[in-house]
């Protein structure tokens, strides 16, 4: 089993920046991809960004050019640098990981709240 612990959320003004961190523990040897989801009340969770072992990344259209995902395999960590934040980025952000390519993410963190004030 993999445990994911996020940190770095908080309150920021529109236009500001935040950096989310996530550290994985447990059975981390087989982690192939990691990512970040966001969820706001009444909406489905949305995949914000993901990164594979080789470093290839994918982003939701809404964050392209503003968010950057990165990974430190030696530390079993993934990061989300969030810049030019907008009030609509306000959400709970979840770190996720998976051992295989596909659309499912078996492992989820507990989430960290990001609030962007206008």
C-alpha positions in Angstrom: 0.0 0.0 0.0 1.1 3.6 -0.7 0.4 6.5 1.7 0.4 10.0 0.3 0.7 13.1 2.5 0.2 16.6 1.0 1.3 19.9 2.3 1.6 23.5 1.2 -2.1 24.6 0.8 -3.3 27.8 2.2 -4.9 31.2 1.5 -3.4 33.4 -1.2 -4.5 36.5 -3.1 -5.4 36.3 -6.8 -2.3 36.5 -8.9 -0.2 34.9 -6.2 1.6 31.6 -6.0 1.6 28.4 -3.9 3.7 25.3 -4.0 2.0 22.0 -3.0 4.2 19.1 -2.0 3.3 15.4 -1.6 5.5 12.7 -0.2 4.8 9.0 -0.8 5.6 6.2 1.7 5.0 2.5 1.9 5.2 0.4 -1.3 6.7 3.2 -3.4 9.0 1.1 -5.6 6.4 0.5 -8.2 5.0 4.0 -8.5 4.8 4.8 -12.2 2.9 8.1 -12.3 1.8 10.7 -9.8 -0.5 13.6 -10.1 -2.8 16.2 -8.6 -6.6 16.3 -8.6 -8.8 19.2 -7.4 -12.3 19.2 -6.2 -14.8 22.0 -5.3 -18.1 21.4 -3.6 -20.8 20.2 -6.0 -18.3 19.4 -8.7 -16.5 16.3 -9.8 -12.9 15.9 -9.1 -10.7 17.1 -11.9 -7.2 15.9 -12.8 -5.1 19.0 -12.8 -1.7 17.6 -13.7 0.2 14.3 -13.9 3.7 13.2 -14.4 5.2 9.8 -15.3 8.5 8.2 -14.2 10.2 9.4 -17.4 9.1 13.0 -16.7 6.4 13.4 -19.3 3.6 15.6 -18.0 0.0 16.4 -18.8 -2.1 19.4 -17.7 -5.7 20.4 -17.6 -6.4 23.2 -20.1 -7.4 25.4 -17.3 -4.0 25.4 -15.7 -1.6 25.2 -18.7 1.0 27.9 -18.5 0.2 28.6 -14.8 0.9 25.4 -13.0 4.0 23.2 -13.2 4.2 19.6 -11.9 7.5 18.1 -11.0 8.8 15.0 -9.3 11.7 13.9 -7.2 11.9 10.2 -7.5 14.7 9.9 -4.9 12.4 11.5 -2.4 9.2 9.8 -3.6 7.8 13.3 -3.9 5.7 15.3 -6.3 5.2 19.0 -6.4 2.7 21.4 -7.9 3.9 24.9 -8.4 0.8 27.1 -8.8 1.3 30.6 -10.2 -1.1 33.4 -11.4 -3.7 31.9 -9.2 -7.3 32.7 -9.8 -10.3 32.5 -7.4 -11.6 29.7 -9.5 -8.6 27.6 -8.5 -10.0 27.5 -5.0 -10.4 23.8 -4.2 -9.2 20.9 -2.2 -6.1 19.4 -4.0 -5.4 15.7 -3.7 -2.1 14.0 -4.5 -2.6 10.7 -6.4 -0.4 7.9 -7.6 -0.6 4.7 -9.6 1.5 1.7 -10.6 0.3 1.4 -14.1 -0.7 3.5 -17.1 -4.4 4.1 -17.3 -7.3 6.3 -16.1 -7.5 5.0 -12.5 -5.6 6.3 -9.5 -5.6 3.7 -6.7 -3.9 5.9 -4.1 -5.1 9.2 -2.8 -3.8 11.6 -0.1 -6.1 13.3 2.4 -6.2 16.6 0.5 -5.0 20.1 1.1 -7.2 23.2 0.9 -6.2 26.0 -1.5 -8.2 29.2 -1.2 -7.6 32.1 -3.6 -9.2 35.4 -2.6 -10.2 38.1 -5.2 
